[in-house]
């Protein structure tokens, strides 16, 4: 059984993700828009959130620091340093490029999803830092299988999918998203080369996803929250 997955994002009206690049508005400022996002994040009451490697790298900038001495044999296919954390910060990191200097992000225990090719040295580093991980059977991560493990082993029932664009597109293409909550700020980015909030690659999502509007709510500071059921 997989968790219920809500894709939660805030974007400009042209679908771009980085508020530092957006135009300003008399209705509010960038901190108001990101603050509204955090409010909705809390209201959704997820017990975990997941982002891609690039997004997590903005939150954890630790350098590589493999253990100086060999410890016990590393655990595969998973290692859970804290099964009772209650809330979890999950990162998709197929090649094992992320490093952490503590086992949580904002109090949420870190779990890393990795491809089969990740080295034992990297797994030992994660374990020594108190970070949990799940290693896939193949180099590419089976997202559906990973979600089932998260539900079975950690009791995660509601997962907030919070980008970037690549991981959002991968989850949608795999049929794993149950709903979308999109906050649109009164701002424009304007650069067509910047990534939109969903990138499903050259195959796109036509024929794979259907959206049904559940609600449209006007929030403070000119923000609109659009909520869609996904089938």
For each residue, the residues with C-beta under 8 A, 3 or more apart:
1: 148 151 152
2: 5 144 147 148 151 176
3: 48 147 150 151 156 157 158 159
4: 157 158 159 178
5: 2 147 159 160 161 171 176 177 178 179
6: 44 46 158 159 160 161 177 178 179 180 181
7: 160 161 162 168 171 172 177 179 180 181 182 230
8: 37 40 41 44 160 161 162 180 181 183
9: 17 162 163 168 180 181 182 183 197
10: 17 19 33 34 36 37 182 183 184 185 223
11: 14 15 16 17 182 183 184 185 196 197
12: 15 16 22 23 184 185 187 188 189
13: 184 185 186 187 188
14: 11 188 189 190 196
15: 11 12 196 197 198
16: 11 12 21 22 189 191 194 195 196 197
17: 9 10 11 163 164 165 194 195 196 197
18: 21 22 189 194
19: 10 22 30 33 34 185 187
20: 30
21: 16 18 189 191 194
22: 12 16 18 19 30 185 187 188 189
23: 12 187 188 189 190
24: 29 30 187
25: 28 29 185 186 187 221 222
26:
27: 186 221 222
28: 25 32 33 185 186 220 221 222 223
29: 24 25 32 33 221
30: 19 20 22 24 33 34 187
31: 34 35
32: 28 29 35 36 220 221 223
33: 10 19 28 29 30 36 37 183 185 187 221 223
34: 10 19 30 31 37 38
35: 31 32 38 39
36: 10 32 33 39 40 183 219 220 221 223
37: 8 10 33 34 40 41 183
38: 34 35 41 42
39: 35 36 42 43
40: 8 36 37 43 44 181 183 225
41: 8 37 38 44 46 49 160 162
42: 38 39 45
43: 39 40
44: 6 8 40 41 158 160 181
45: 42 158
46: 6 41 49 158 159 160
47: 86 87 88 155 156 157 158 159
48: 3 87 88 89 90 108 111 150 154 156 158 159 160
49: 41 46 88 89 90 108 159 160 161 162
50: 90 91 92 159 160 161 162 167
51: 55 56 90 91 92 162 163 164 167
52: 55 56 91 92 163 164 166 167
53: 56 57 91 92 93 94 97 98
54: 57 58 164
55: 51 52 58 59 162 163 164 167
56: 51 52 53 59 60 89 91 93 98 105
57: 53 54 60 61 97 98
58: 54 55 61
59: 55 56 105
60: 56 57 98 99 100 101 105 110
61: 57 58
62: 65 99 100 101
63: 99
64: 99 125
65: 62 99 125
66: 121 122 124 125
67: 70 71 121 124 125 128
68:
69:
70: 67 124
71: 67 124 127 128
72:
73:
74: 79 120 123 124 127
75: 78 79 123 127
76: 123 135
77: 134 135 136 137
78: 75 132 133 134 135 149 153
79: 74 75 123 126 127 132 133
80: 83 111 132 153 154
81: 103 109 127 130 131 132
82: 85 103 109 130 132
83: 80 153 154
84:
85: 82 88 104 108 109 154
86: 47
87: 47 48 107 108 109
88: 47 48 49 85 108 109 110 111 150 154 156
89: 48 49 56 104 105 106 108 109 110 111
90: 48 49 50 51 110 111 112 113 150 159
91: 50 51 52 53 56 98 110 111 112 113
92: 50 51 52 53 113 141 167
93: 53 56 96 97 98 112 113 114
94: 53 113 114 115 136 139 140 141
95: 115 117 118
96: 93 114 115 118 119 122 123
97: 53 57 93
98: 53 56 57 60 91 93 112
99: 60 62 63 64 65 125
100: 60 62 103 110 126 129 131
101: 60 62 129
102: 129 130
103: 81 82 100 109 110 129 130 131 132
104: 85 89 107 108 109 110
105: 56 59 60 89 108 110
106: 89
107: 87 104
108: 48 49 85 87 88 89 104 105
109: 81 82 85 87 88 89 103 104 132
110: 60 88 89 90 91 100 103 104 105 131 132
111: 48 80 88 89 90 91 131 132 133 134 150 154
112: 90 91 93 98 126 131 132 133 134
113: 90 91 92 93 94 133 134 136 141 146
114: 93 94 96 118 122 123 133 134 135 136 141
115: 94 95 96 118 135 136 138 139 140 141
116: 135 136 137 138 139
117: 95 139
118: 95 96 114 115 122 123 135
119: 96 122 123
120: 74 123 124
121: 66 67 124 125
122: 66 96 114 118 119 125 126
123: 74 75 76 79 96 114 118 119 120 126 127 133 135
124: 66 67 70 71 74 120 121 127 128
125: 64 65 66 67 99 121 122 128 129
126: 79 100 112 122 123 129 131 132 133
127: 71 74 75 79 81 123 124 130 131 133
128: 67 71 124 125
129: 100 101 102 103 125 126
130: 81 82 102 103 127
131: 81 100 103 110 111 112 126 127
132: 78 79 80 81 82 103 109 110 111 112 126
133: 78 79 111 112 113 114 123 126 127
134: 77 78 111 112 113 114 146 149 150
135: 76 77 78 114 115 116 118 123
136: 77 94 113 114 115 116 139 140 141 142 145 146
137: 77 116 142 145
138: 115 116 141 142
139: 94 115 116 117 136
140: 94 115 136
141: 92 94 113 114 115 136 138 146
142: 136 137 138 145 146
143: 146 147 170 171 174 176
144: 2 147 148 174 176
145: 136 137 142 148 149
146: 113 134 136 141 142 143 149 150
147: 2 3 5 143 144 150 151 159 176
148: 1 2 144 145 151 152
149: 78 134 145 146 152 153
150: 3 48 88 90 111 134 146 147 153 154 156 159
151: 1 2 3 147 148 154 155 156 157
152: 1 148 149
153: 78 80 83 149 150
154: 48 80 83 85 88 111 150 151
155: 47 151
156: 3 47 48 88 150 151 159
157: 3 4 47 151
158: 3 4 6 44 45 46 47 48
159: 3 4 5 6 46 47 48 49 50 90 147 150 156
160: 5 6 7 8 41 44 46 48 49 50
161: 5 6 7 8 49 50 167 168 171 177
162: 7 8 9 41 49 50 51 55
163: 9 17 51 52 55 167 168 197
164: 17 51 52 54 55 167 168 195 197 199
165: 17 168 169 195 196 197 198 199
166: 52 169 170 199
167: 50 51 52 55 92 161 163 164 170 171
168: 7 9 161 163 164 165 171 172 197 198 199
169: 165 166 172 173 198 199 200 201 205
170: 143 166 167 173 174 200
171: 5 7 143 161 167 168 174 176 177
172: 7 168 169 175 176 177 198 200 205 208 209 230
173: 169 170 200 201 203 205 208 209
174: 143 144 170 171
175: 172 208 209
176: 2 5 143 144 147 171 172
177: 5 6 7 161 171 172 180 209 230
178: 4 5 6 229 230
179: 5 6 7 214 227 228 229 230
180: 6 7 8 9 177 211 226 227 228 230
181: 6 7 8 9 40 44 225 226 227
182: 7 9 10 11 197 225 226 227 228
183: 8 9 10 11 33 36 37 40 219 223 224 225
184: 10 11 12 13 223 224 225 226
185: 10 11 12 13 19 22 25 28 33 221 222 223
186: 13 25 27 28 221 222 223
187: 12 13 19 22 23 24 25 30 33
188: 12 13 14 22 23
189: 12 14 16 18 21 22 23 194
190: 14 23
191: 16 21 194
192:
193:
194: 16 17 18 21 189 191
195: 16 17 164 165 199
196: 11 14 15 16 17 165 199
197: 9 11 15 16 17 163 164 165 168 182
198: 15 165 168 169 172 205
199: 164 165 166 168 169 195 196
200: 169 170 172 173 203 204 205
201: 169 173 204
202:
203: 173 200
204: 200 201
205: 169 172 173 198 200 208 209
206:
207:
208: 172 173 175 205
209: 172 173 175 177 205 230 231
210: 230 231
211: 180 228 229 230
212: 228 229 231
213: 216 226 227 228
214: 179 227 228 229
215: 225 226 227
216: 213 224 225 226 227
217: 224 225 227
218: 223 224 225
219: 36 183 223 224 225
220: 28 32 36 223
221: 25 27 28 29 32 33 36 185 186
222: 25 27 28 185 186
223: 10 28 32 33 36 183 184 185 186 218 219 220
224: 183 184 216 217 218 219
225: 40 181 182 183 184 215 216 217 218 219
226: 180 181 182 184 213 215 216
227: 179 180 181 182 213 214 215 216 217
228: 179 180 182 211 212 213 214
229: 178 179 211 212 214
230: 7 172 177 178 179 180 209 210 211
231: 209 210 212
